[in-house]
């Protein structure tokens, strides 16, 4: 094994000091230790082990990064939804994965996450609409994201929140928004598509179409001949 003398000059060694140790150059020059050839050999071997471990970590990081690339790509899709940050997307993907074939439909996923009302009826009367308890972090994460999403004034999610809030209160409305966000996430992860916002006027358009169809049917029931051209699309 070849000899490895290294640096022995006290002045040069003191010049390698970093941080506050630079202010103690004189003390460092006087701090002469006794290093034998055995010590130098052991130091060289330890440094070789450190270098090998660093190379191994670099290879592992590269392999893990390559394996996680498809998952990270799907997680980035979720950030196109209002209220979904990088952290929220990471939590959602960590909880449900990116393979949506595990869930027969979006409704099963929403039920698993504890974001749908319970079916609690007796003698035809609904006794409770509270959501069931869920042990997953995705429930809390999505409710937090929903509060952020409803602040986007031009979004469908805000329109949905205001519509339900007027009838059933803010708590049930925000749970409904969280369920809608998870439903959208199901389709986005399954199909690999970005979020498509229906817009804040979606319900207005929907209500208008329903009203037109209802009035046209009423006219037909009264015996009026309604031309095809006035039927809504």
Secondary structure, DSSP 8 states (H G I E B T S, - for coil): ---------HHHHHHT--GGGGGGHHHHHH------HHHHHHHHHHHHHHHHHHHHHHHHHHHHHHHHHHHHHHHHHHTTSTT--HHHHHHHHHHH-S-GGGSSSHHHHHHHTT-SB--EEETTEEEE--B----SHHHHHHHHHHHHHTT-TTSHHHHHHHHHHHHH-HHHHHHHHHHHHHHHHHHHHHHT-------TTHHHHHHHHHHHHHHHHHHHHTT----GGGS--
